[in-house]
Structures are given as C-alpha cells and as structure tokens.
Amino acid sequence: MVMFLFLVVALAVVVGAVTLAVVGGGDNAPLPEAAPERLQDSLPPDRPVSRADVDRLRFPLAARGYRMADVDDALGRLAAELAERDARIADLEAALAGARAAAAHLSMDKPASHPEDDQR
C-alpha cells in the first residue's frame, strides 16, 4: 500500500513538473507561438517552371490537409505558365503555317527549268 501511494505521489509530481514546464512556470512566460509552417520549396520566380520543379513541390500540412493559400498560389502560377506556353505554341504554329504558305506560293511562282537550258 505504501508503494502504491509513493507511485501516485511521484506520478503527480512528474505531471505537475511537466505542466509547469509547458505552461512556462520558470519565467512566468508561456511557450512562444510556433510559426505556421509555410511552403519552403516554392516555384522559381526568375525562370519558367520545369517538370522537376513540379516534382519537387511539397506542400506543408495544416490542421485539415494543406494550406489553401500555398496550394492556390502554386496552382495560379502553374495556370499562368501553361497559358503563356499555349499562347507561345499558337504563335509558333501560326508562324509555321504562314511560312509554309509562303513557301508553297513561291514554288508555284518559280518558273520550271527546262532540261535544254541546263545543257547550254
């Protein structure tokens, strides 16, 4: 019975000590607030996003999943990059079509060479 009472008192002392340490009983100051976890490996702002950048992208966990602001920022950046690339592809395809049309027009206007002209 004495051993049981000793264990109960020891447990109460340990719980009290831990509670005081967590609450800040030493300097009468609570523990400082932990900074919220933020996205560390953001997408590079100085160059286009590559496949490797997207593969390395990891979002910090929040109370109910991921931080919406971090995910929204990353998705907005990726959407802007994709729109820019789509516009660039459309411009290049239009330029290619124009170049092909010009080449076809030039080949139709070019007079056909006669084999007799080459022998002279």
C-alpha positions as CSV (number, residue, x, y, z in Angstrom):
1,M,0.0,0.0,0.0
2,V,2.8,2.4,0.8
3,M,4.5,1.6,-2.5
4,F,1.2,2.4,-4.3
5,L,0.9,5.8,-2.5
6,F,4.5,6.6,-3.3
7,L,3.9,5.9,-7.1
8,V,0.8,8.0,-7.1
9,V,2.6,10.9,-5.5
10,A,5.6,10.5,-7.8
11,L,3.2,10.5,-10.8
12,A,1.5,13.7,-9.5
13,V,4.9,15.4,-9.1
14,V,6.0,14.4,-12.6
15,V,2.7,15.5,-14.2
16,G,2.9,18.8,-12.3
17,A,6.5,19.4,-13.4
18,V,5.7,18.7,-17.0
19,T,2.7,21.0,-16.8
20,L,4.8,23.8,-15.3
21,A,7.4,23.4,-18.0
22,V,4.9,23.5,-20.8
23,V,2.9,26.4,-19.4
24,G,6.1,28.4,-18.6
25,G,6.4,28.2,-14.8
26,G,10.1,29.1,-14.9
27,D,9.9,32.7,-16.1
28,N,6.2,33.1,-15.9
29,A,6.0,33.3,-19.6
30,P,4.2,30.8,-21.9
31,L,5.9,29.0,-24.7
32,P,6.3,31.1,-27.8
33,E,3.8,30.5,-30.5
34,A,5.2,28.3,-33.2
35,A,5.4,29.9,-36.6
36,P,3.0,28.4,-39.0
37,E,4.6,26.0,-41.5
38,R,5.0,27.7,-44.8
39,L,5.8,26.5,-48.3
40,Q,9.6,26.3,-48.5
41,D,10.2,25.0,-52.0
42,S,8.2,27.5,-53.9
43,L,8.2,27.6,-57.7
44,P,11.1,29.7,-59.1
45,P,10.1,33.3,-59.8
46,D,13.0,34.0,-62.1
47,R,12.6,31.3,-64.7
48,P,9.9,29.1,-66.3
49,V,8.7,26.2,-64.2
50,S,10.1,22.9,-65.2
51,R,8.9,19.3,-64.7
52,A,11.5,18.8,-61.9
53,D,10.2,21.9,-60.1
54,V,6.7,20.4,-60.0
55,D,8.0,17.0,-58.9
56,R,9.9,18.7,-56.0
57,L,6.9,20.8,-54.9
58,R,5.7,19.7,-51.5
59,F,3.0,21.5,-49.5
60,P,3.2,21.7,-45.7
61,L,0.4,20.0,-43.8
62,A,-2.2,22.1,-42.0
63,A,-4.9,21.1,-39.5
64,R,-7.2,19.8,-42.2
65,G,-4.9,18.9,-45.0
66,Y,-2.9,21.5,-46.9
67,R,-2.7,25.3,-46.6
68,M,-5.2,26.6,-49.1
69,A,-3.1,29.8,-49.8
70,D,0.0,27.8,-50.7
71,V,-1.9,25.5,-53.0
72,D,-3.8,28.3,-54.6
73,D,-0.5,30.2,-55.2
74,A,1.2,27.2,-56.8
75,L,-1.9,26.4,-59.0
76,G,-2.2,30.0,-60.1
77,R,1.5,30.1,-61.1
78,L,1.2,26.8,-63.0
79,A,-2.0,28.0,-64.7
80,A,-0.3,31.3,-65.8
81,E,2.7,29.3,-67.1
82,L,0.5,26.9,-69.1
83,A,-1.5,29.8,-70.6
84,E,1.7,31.5,-71.6
85,R,3.1,28.3,-73.2
86,D,-0.2,27.7,-75.0
87,A,-0.1,31.2,-76.4
88,R,3.5,30.8,-77.5
89,I,2.7,27.4,-79.2
90,A,-0.3,29.0,-81.0
91,D,2.0,31.9,-82.2
92,L,4.6,29.4,-83.4
93,E,2.1,27.3,-85.2
94,A,0.6,30.4,-86.9
95,A,4.1,31.4,-88.0
96,L,4.9,27.9,-89.3
97,A,1.6,27.9,-91.2
98,G,2.5,31.3,-92.7
99,A,5.9,30.1,-93.7
100,R,4.6,27.0,-95.3
101,A,2.0,29.1,-97.3
102,A,4.7,31.5,-98.4
103,A,7.0,28.6,-99.5
104,A,4.1,27.0,-101.4
105,H,3.3,30.3,-103.1
106,L,7.0,30.8,-104.1
107,S,7.3,27.3,-105.5
108,M,4.2,27.9,-107.7
109,D,5.5,31.3,-109.0
110,K,9.0,29.9,-109.8
111,P,9.3,29.0,-113.5
112,A,10.0,25.4,-114.3
113,S,13.5,24.9,-115.6
114,H,13.9,23.2,-118.9
115,P,16.5,20.4,-119.4
116,E,17.6,22.2,-122.6
117,D,18.6,25.3,-120.7
118,D,20.8,23.2,-118.4
119,Q,22.8,21.8,-121.4
120,R,23.7,25.1,-122.9
